[in-house]
Amino acid sequence: MSALPAKPTAKPTEPWRQRLIRSLLYGRNVDRAAKARARVGLAMLAFASVYALIGGRLVMFAIGADAHGARRAAAQEVVATARPDIVDRNGAILATDVKASSLFGEPRRIIDKDEAIELLTATIPDLDEAEVRERLKTRKGFVWLKREVTPAQQQAVHKLGIPGIGFLRENKRVYPTGNEVAHLIGLVNIDNQGIAGLEKWLDNQGLADLHRAGFATDRLQKPIELAVDLRVEHALRDELLKAKEKFHAKAASGLVSNVKTGEIVAMVSLPDFDPNNPKEAHDPDRINRLTTGVYEMGSTFKAFTLAMGLDSGKINLNSMWDARGNLHYGKFTIHDSHPLGRFINTKEVFTYSSNIGAARIALNQGVEAHKAFLAKMGQMTRLRTELPESAAPLLPRRWSELNTVTAAFGQGLSVAPLQAVMGINALVNGGYLIPPTFMKRSEAEAAAMAKRVIKPETSDKMRFLMRLNAEVGSARKADVRGYYVGGKTGTSEKVVNGRYAKKRVLNSFTAILPCDDPKYHVLIMLDEPQALPETHGFITSGWNTVPTGGKVIERIAPLLGIEPRFDLPPADRLILAASRTTQ
């Protein structure tokens, strides 16, 4: 039986979806080899176009590298100069950054520089034409033309449409409170870098390094909290302005310090300046007299003299001192402004502000003991705080007995007023020397750095003397009812042409409140106050700085949270009696 022929194997049927895709991709009856070559050519053309575009951009960057690099660098600098807000102890803003536009030019991109200069100086009249021309004629890629232009000026320049002229947004430092805290805050330069006050301190604390590292941006910086209370600052400044005008004084200054923490709650030095107008800060009359000035503090230094004697145990409050006549020392004569012509006790030395009595107390202690005590109280070396501006005390080259005699009542050595405040704080706060600070500080933090310099019982006696002086002595005009104020006056004759001038004085008043449990220390100073009919021709401290201090205390005590207490017993029954009980 013959074999049957094999049937051809049928191709599997192609799904319709594949047929559709094949038809769309290749069409019908097309030479696939030719089409593949066309696709390869198209791909090569596409890659060549991409590489040509990249090459063209590289050439453009190479040509304009300086200009673009400069703009990028400038933009980075805008970020780098961001500064943290500075706020008072209650969160009120004292200094902050705002965005401001600055005008720049790219000299290589400007086609007609003469025309550009003419248009710009016509649009912004305060542009210096010579300076703009000098900057635009350079070969640099980027130059500043004017920093911090107004929105109206920016809009006007935009309308000019000059190629190569543009604006960058940068940080501008503003001070919403103006003059209020000028000497404390300081100011910055056009590049937002601190050049004075706490602004300069911020840069010295590492802010400049953070700028360079790119970390000091607006979003990464916490506000700097100060110890100052803007409400107290305003009240102090307002009263000092009134006193300066009323007594025709050359200058006025004052501060409020927390005696238990060393915090500076307010500080004013007049005349001051507006940090929003930096030109004012260059006036030499507008220095911070409380930190950069050094002065003979006059009779306020008698507090140190009496504290030295009492702390030594060699004298007490009832020790007697010969004030029957002037004290002659070589060719010098020491006299009292209000001579009593009799023996006086230690309390009377303080309340009558006896130069003779203070001199005899200092001589009783000896030269070396006197120097050692003042050094211990921080009066012999430069005081350092957060403020970069400070001055070293002026001391005698060779300290003799005569220097001890005059220094006993505040002549012959000059210190910064803030330095004296630190020392007097220690006399009344229980005997602890605490470095002053402009930053917030707790009592626990202050106690950790405090150094005992006098005995607690000596501090009690000094508080008694301060209060006694407000009850019966030269501080009576500051005895604001309800606040148990104490204090010491000082009238220092200024040296003119090598001699003390009786009619040109620097007056000071240092007040403590409340004296039975001190919390705050107020210092008031007037430079060359003039006599008025109501002062009966007198220019001493009791007639000008003391009443000014009383007005300040009356305004700030409620702001500081001190509740008034009335009908309190006199100092000997309240302060001394409590001291004896404690001991």
Order of alpha helices (4+ residues) and beta strands (2+ residues): alpha-alpha-alpha-beta-beta-alpha-alpha-beta-alpha-beta-alpha-beta-beta-alpha-alpha-beta-alpha-beta-beta-alpha-beta-beta-beta-beta-alpha-alpha-alpha-alpha-alpha-beta-alpha-beta-alpha-beta-beta-beta-alpha-alpha
